[in-house]
Amino acid sequence: MKLKELNNFYKNKKVLVIGHTGFKGSWLTACLKNFKSRVYGISSNIPTKPSHFKLSRIHKNINEYRIDIRNYSKLKKKINQIKPDIIFHLAAQSLVRNSFEKPYATWTTNSLGTLNLLEILRETRIQKKTSIVIVTSDKCYKNVNQKKGYLETDILGDKEPYGSSKASAELIFYSYFHSFLSKKKMLNLATARAGNVIGGGDWSKDRILTDVIRSVKNKKKLMIRYPYSTRPWQHVLEPIHGYLILAKDLYKNKNKLNGESFNFGPSFNKNYSVKELLIKIKKYIPNIKWILDKNKKKPYEAGLLNLNCKKSLRLLKWKNILNFEQTIQMTALWYLSYLKNHDLENLTLMQIKDYEDKIV
Ligand SMILES: NC(=O)c1ccc[n+]([C@@H]2O[C@H](COP(=O)([O-])OP(=O)(O)OC[C@H]3O[C@@H](n4cnc5c(N)ncnc54)[C@H](O)[C@@H]3O)[C@@H](O)[C@H]2O)c1
């Protein structure tokens, strides 16, 4: 029923994905193509090589543009040309470690880029209903090492540049919404804060699964830096499902969602460690080999952050659909197909279909 509703809603809608070439953006774009939306994409580049975007041929049947979101006038011109019904804003410098190497680019992309989008919305006379989902991150919260999950009302802003630039995007959103955008009757917008995701086709630096696949491909042992650190693993399709519900419900003006923020995190009873993840993956990709890194000087890694997602459950009826085993299985099978040079465009569509079949 819920899937049918999503299908009916997105069919023929003009949807703009900003950051469509990235890991999450390309999966979102594939879902929208499945719904038969008219999809537009804006990104500055394809951030990795290889990429889910290229391997799954996401560029097919969409209109896409290479624009840097820090370029206000180019971004404005294109958004005004497209006149989308829905905007998903995912473009970002998305890696914590990179944010230490490139703090200025991280800040300008993540904060100024979001500011540009909001200013365009403020300046433009929007004459048709439009809903916007701005994707930030669980790292926007000040990490105070609390065990209980972070709530949407918890304090924002931490020390590292990525998290604080995302917190800043949240503050800009809050200020713009309450000072200007809440008065625009045609506009409904919200932010989405998800944790780390896994899934086929992520080739970003310093992601454990990416490293696993590279090591298998290069026939090398994998160096594990933090075997016992736990992560809230969730499949990339889980928060995407949340973003899709959020944009739809915003558009339909449901449940007073306008101006709100939502957490999208995993709901397993247990957090699994890197080692547990590797053991599970080995079931599907047996030739994985790893050794533990004894080097004391390890790169910065954020402490564990759990999200409380009760608001998303209550207002959006969103929750995770896959358990840990299914999450790992789907991810491992995608990469196994990559290693075997199988058709990944079809596989991505099949995995979306499998996921959708589980939506009740
Ligand atoms: N992947 C995760 O685990 C995760 C977790 C929490 C939040 N997020 C957030 O979700 C969003 C998507 O993440 P992802 O993993 O797909 O990221 P990604 O790095 O794979 O993709 C980033 C996208 O942003 C675009 N981009 C970067 N800088 C740009 C600029 N200046 N102008 C225009 N486009 C630009 C890239 O071209 C690409 O399309 C990001 O906002 C990220 O912070 C991701």
PDBQT file of the ligand as one rigid body, heavy atoms in Angstrom, charges set to zero:
ROOT
HETATM    1  N1  LIG A 401      27.335   8.006   2.761  1.00  0.00    +0.000 N 
HETATM    2  C1  LIG A 401      27.075   8.078   4.055  1.00  0.00    +0.000 C 
HETATM    3  O1  LIG A 401      27.328   7.129   4.810  1.00  0.00    +0.000 OA
HETATM    4  C2  LIG A 401      26.426   9.327   4.626  1.00  0.00    +0.000 A 
HETATM    5  C3  LIG A 401      26.086   9.361   5.999  1.00  0.00    +0.000 A 
HETATM    6  C4  LIG A 401      25.455  10.500   6.523  1.00  0.00    +0.000 A 
HETATM    7  C5  LIG A 401      25.182  11.569   5.698  1.00  0.00    +0.000 A 
HETATM    8  N2  LIG A 401      25.540  11.539   4.390  1.00  0.00    +0.000 N 
HETATM    9  C6  LIG A 401      25.221  12.696   3.550  1.00  0.00    +0.000 C 
HETATM   10  O2  LIG A 401      24.448  12.259   2.444  1.00  0.00    +0.000 OA
HETATM   11  C7  LIG A 401      24.774  13.019   1.293  1.00  0.00    +0.000 C 
HETATM   12  C8  LIG A 401      25.216  12.106   0.175  1.00  0.00    +0.000 C 
HETATM   13  O3  LIG A 401      26.330  11.356   0.617  1.00  0.00    +0.000 OA
HETATM   14  P1  LIG A 401      27.147  10.432  -0.377  1.00  0.00    +0.000 P 
HETATM   15  O4  LIG A 401      27.770   9.356   0.417  1.00  0.00    +0.000 OA
HETATM   16  O5  LIG A 401      26.296  10.077  -1.535  1.00  0.00    +0.000 OA
HETATM   17  O6  LIG A 401      28.280  11.435  -0.848  1.00  0.00    +0.000 OA
HETATM   18  P2  LIG A 401      29.259  11.339  -2.095  1.00  0.00    +0.000 P 
HETATM   19  O7  LIG A 401      30.533  11.938  -1.670  1.00  0.00    +0.000 OA
HETATM   20  O8  LIG A 401      29.259   9.967  -2.661  1.00  0.00    +0.000 OA
HETATM   21  O9  LIG A 401      28.578  12.292  -3.182  1.00  0.00    +0.000 OA
HETATM   22  C9  LIG A 401      28.587  13.686  -3.044  1.00  0.00    +0.000 C 
HETATM   23  C10 LIG A 401      27.814  14.307  -4.182  1.00  0.00    +0.000 C 
HETATM   24  O10 LIG A 401      27.889  15.734  -4.007  1.00  0.00    +0.000 OA
HETATM   25  C11 LIG A 401      28.407  16.314  -5.196  1.00  0.00    +0.000 C 
HETATM   26  N3  LIG A 401      29.187  17.489  -4.830  1.00  0.00    +0.000 N 
HETATM   27  C12 LIG A 401      30.220  17.576  -3.967  1.00  0.00    +0.000 A 
HETATM   28  N4  LIG A 401      30.653  18.848  -3.893  1.00  0.00    +0.000 NA
HETATM   29  C13 LIG A 401      29.870  19.572  -4.737  1.00  0.00    +0.000 A 
HETATM   30  C14 LIG A 401      29.817  20.935  -5.104  1.00  0.00    +0.000 A 
HETATM   31  N5  LIG A 401      30.636  21.829  -4.572  1.00  0.00    +0.000 N 
HETATM   32  N6  LIG A 401      28.872  21.321  -6.010  1.00  0.00    +0.000 NA
HETATM   33  C15 LIG A 401      28.024  20.429  -6.557  1.00  0.00    +0.000 A 
HETATM   34  N7  LIG A 401      28.023  19.123  -6.235  1.00  0.00    +0.000 NA
HETATM   35  C16 LIG A 401      28.930  18.702  -5.343  1.00  0.00    +0.000 A 
HETATM   36  C17 LIG A 401      29.264  15.240  -5.853  1.00  0.00    +0.000 C 
HETATM   37  O11 LIG A 401      29.427  15.517  -7.237  1.00  0.00    +0.000 OA
HETATM   38  C18 LIG A 401      28.387  14.018  -5.569  1.00  0.00    +0.000 C 
HETATM   39  O12 LIG A 401      27.346  13.971  -6.495  1.00  0.00    +0.000 OA
HETATM   40  C19 LIG A 401      25.832  14.013   1.741  1.00  0.00    +0.000 C 
HETATM   41  O13 LIG A 401      25.198  15.224   2.076  1.00  0.00    +0.000 OA
HETATM   42  C20 LIG A 401      26.439  13.375   2.960  1.00  0.00    +0.000 C 
HETATM   43  O14 LIG A 401      27.028  14.302   3.813  1.00  0.00    +0.000 OA
HETATM   44  C21 LIG A 401      26.160  10.440   3.839  1.00  0.00    +0.000 A 
ENDROOT
TORSDOF 0
